[in-house]
């Protein structure tokens, strides 16, 4: 005879149990807004997996990016975290205040893509903070860039992205998914997959599949994102089909490119997409930033795309 099911753990008295977000929307007379790219996670199992990946210790400060209706917020609070939620939609801010009347939740109106982690950690009196969130697809690249720059202030980040972006974050050299985003994020973090999340796990269902990844800052970065590294990465991936001699020569001059490649023992006939993160960093250290006279074929645009496809 099988043992009876164990009772579900009780929620803290001021934290409500799981509730389908569609019921929360209806209770507050709201609907998802396209202007905020709102797709609410309605899968309790997916929310549980995210909270388990964050694994907060009792009282640990966790920054939640884009909490929306508080689906993940509640799971983090029930797990023992003190949550600082960063939300742009004032209607969602009102929902969070009504649904979670607890001093363990602080809600801030703001843009997750431009959050100042240095100021936040100083205000909270902590050296590092954990981050969690379902990243709006339109600004994934900007948020990942901000997290990369704030690496030294983070203990870990557990975030939901498009599955295509997950593949880029995990990509190995020489694969079609390997690109600028890979180099910058893997240069700063260890990236591990957490869970795949299908479109049906959201309301409304998006047209693309999603996935959750965990980013843990490296004690010693594989590559520091400097202007020189950005210049090398841009030169290589703007001319992805060209040899390294040609791609780097266009940006830094043929002689400088040849000297750097020879010094590092890198075959100049290789394509840039085969370089490791460490080789990109080494090339940046030798080449520096390109002279203005050798920038044909490069772009002055920011190297972070809004979709996270490139940085």
Order of alpha helices (4+ residues) and beta strands (2+ residues): alpha-beta-alpha-beta-alpha-beta-alpha-beta-alpha-beta-alpha-beta-alpha-alpha-beta-beta-beta-alpha-alpha-alpha-alpha
